[in-house]
Amino acid sequence: MEYLIEKTTKEERKNIAKQALKMSVANEEDMPSEYAINLVKQYINGEKELEEIQKELIEKYKEQ
């Protein structure tokens, strides 16, 4: 499946995000942070690509 914003509808991005969050919660005890959820919303709204979000999350959690 193609995940780029230009190749997906908003509804498809919502479903992609839901599946990713379900997997994340299933593999971890904690819910995703508010920061991570806000980044995912930016993907759903077509503002940021998943690759950008991944880089931002890695950088944020490297700092901690």
Backbone as a ProteinNet text record, in pm:
[ID]
protein_1_A
[PRIMARY]
MEYLIEKTTKEERKNIAKQALKMSVANEEDMPSEYAINLVKQYINGEKELEEIQKELIEKYKEQ
[TERTIARY]
84.1	0	87.9	45.9	117.8	67.9	159.7	123.8	142.2	194.5	216.7	84.2	87.2	-32.2	-95.4	-13.8	-68	-133.8	-106.8	-161.4	-271.9	-311.3	-414.2	-519.6	-638.6	-744.4	-733.4	-801.7	-801.6	-855.7	-959.2	-1017.3	-917.2	-843.1	-739.4	-631.5	-591.9	-490.7	-541.3	-670.4	-728.6	-716.9	-749	-741.3	-597.9	-504.1	-362.3	-319.2	-357.6	-320.2	-383.2	-509.4	-575.9	-503.4	-468.5	-398.5	-262.5	-190.6	-59	-72	-171.9	-190.6	-233.2	-316.7	-356.5	-234.3	-146.7	-26	64.3	74.8	159.2	109.7	-19.6	-77.5	-67.3	-83.4	-74.4	66.5	166.9	305.6	363.4	294.3	346.4	238.5	279.4	183	123.8	199.5	154.8	86.4	-5.5	-69	32.7	18.2	108.3	95.4	203.7	202.8	113	74.3	-5.6	72.3	202.6	289.6	279.9	289.7	281.9	143.7	39.7	-96.4	-116.2	-62.4	-73.9	0.1	114.3	186	104.5	43	-39.4	-157.3	-215	-325	-277.4	-152.7	-97.9	-87.6	-55.8	-53.4	-195.3	-288.7	-427.5	-476.9	-441	-485	-403.3	-305.7	-227.7	-120.2	-77.9	20	163.7	181.8	315.9	312.6	418.1	432.1	475.6	447.5	487.1	637.2	713.7	859.7	903.3	839.9	872.3	837	722.8	676.7	772.2	811	904.6	1034.8	1088.3	1212.4	1194.3	1080.6	1055.6	1045.5	976.2	962.8	1097.2	1177.1	1310.2	1393.3	1393.1	1470.3	1419.9	1289	1232.1	1273.3	1263.6	1289.8	1438.8	1520.8	1666.9	1708.2	1638.5	1670.2	1637.2	1548.6	1502.9	1595.4
-119	0	124.4	221	348.8	440.3	502.6	585	734.8	773.6	915.1	990.9	1112.9	1195.6	1208.4	1231.3	1251.5	1126	1011.1	884.8	828.4	903.3	855.6	962.7	917.1	1009.9	1030.5	1130.6	1155.8	1034	971.6	852.5	737.4	718.4	614.4	644	771.5	808.7	785.7	810.7	781.9	633.6	548.9	404.7	358.5	414.1	381.6	419	538	585.4	497.6	460.6	374.4	241.6	182.2	53.3	67.2	174	196.1	215.9	292.7	316	188	105.9	-21.8	-111.1	-116.2	-198.2	-143.9	-13.2	50.4	17.6	28.9	2.8	-145.7	-231.9	-376.8	-418.4	-346.6	-382.6	-312.3	-214.4	-136.3	-120.8	-90.9	-71.7	68.8	166.6	305.3	346.1	437.1	496.7	590.9	616.2	712.7	849.3	924.2	1057.1	1152	1257.2	1361.5	1419.3	1431.1	1480.5	1389.5	1259	1163.1	1166.4	1174.1	1179.2	1304	1416.2	1539.9	1528.2	1462.2	1441	1353.7	1249.8	1161.7	1239.4	1326.9	1411.4	1496.8	1541.7	1620.6	1536	1408.4	1317.7	1300.7	1273.9	1255	1377.6	1495.2	1620.4	1657.9	1574.9	1599.9	1706	1730.6	1835.2	1783.7	1656.8	1598.6	1454.4	1413.5	1274.3	1189.1	1061.1	970	971.8	983.3	986.7	1105.7	1221.7	1341	1318.4	1257	1231.8	1135.7	1032.2	935.2	1002.9	1087.6	1158.6	1247.7	1318.5	1406.6	1327.5	1213.6	1132	1077.5	1031.5	979.7	1088.8	1207.3	1318.5	1356	1361.3	1399.7	1300.1	1171.7	1073.1	1045	1086.1	1080.5	1178.6	1292.5	1400.2	1361.2	1266.3	1231.3	1135.1
0	0	0	-71.2	-79.2	33.4	105.9	220.8	198.1	83.5	56.5	53.8	102	107	-31.4	-132.6	-267.1	-325	-265.2	-316.5	-227.4	-123.7	-31.4	-8.6	27.8	68.4	219.4	267.7	411.5	486.1	432.4	495.9	500.6	393.7	392.6	495.5	507	606.1	747.9	771.8	903.9	935.1	837.5	859.1	880.8	805.8	823.1	965.4	1009.7	1143.2	1251.4	1234.7	1332.8	1347.2	1235.1	1240	1307.3	1275.9	1336.6	1487.8	1530.5	1673.4	1744.7	1680.6	1740.2	1761.8	1662.3	1675.5	1784.7	1792.8	1893.1	2033.5	2054.9	2185.9	2219	2120.5	2144	2184.9	2135.8	2164.1	2285.6	2338.6	2450.3	2556	2675.2	2782.6	2782	2738.9	2742.3	2612.5	2625.9	2508.6	2443.2	2313.4	2248.8	2316.6	2316.2	2377.3	2298.4	2364.7	2298.3	2180.1	2196.8	2090	1967.6	1988.4	1878.1	1812.1	1892.8	1839	1753.4	1798.4	1719.8	1587	1586.1	1460.7	1365.2	1418.6	1335.4	1276.6	1354.1	1303.6	1186.7	1192.4	1082.3	955.6	970.1	854.3	799.2	887.1	843.9	768.3	815.1	752.1	628.9	594.3	474	490.7	614.3	642.1	646.3	687.6	699	652.9	584.5	542.2	661.4	654.7	762.5	786.7	681	695.8	780.8	759.6	838.7	985.8	1008.1	1143.5	1214.2	1144.1	1201.8	1243.5	1157.9	1190.1	1312.5	1318.9	1433.3	1563.7	1557.7	1678	1723.5	1630.1	1665.5	1730.6	1672.4	1728.5	1868	1885.6	2015	2122.7	2092.8	2195.7	2214	2119.1	2138.7	2247.3	2251.1	2346	2489.1	2507.7	2643.7	2712
[MASK]
++++++++++++++++++++++++++++++++++++++++++++++++++++++++++++++++

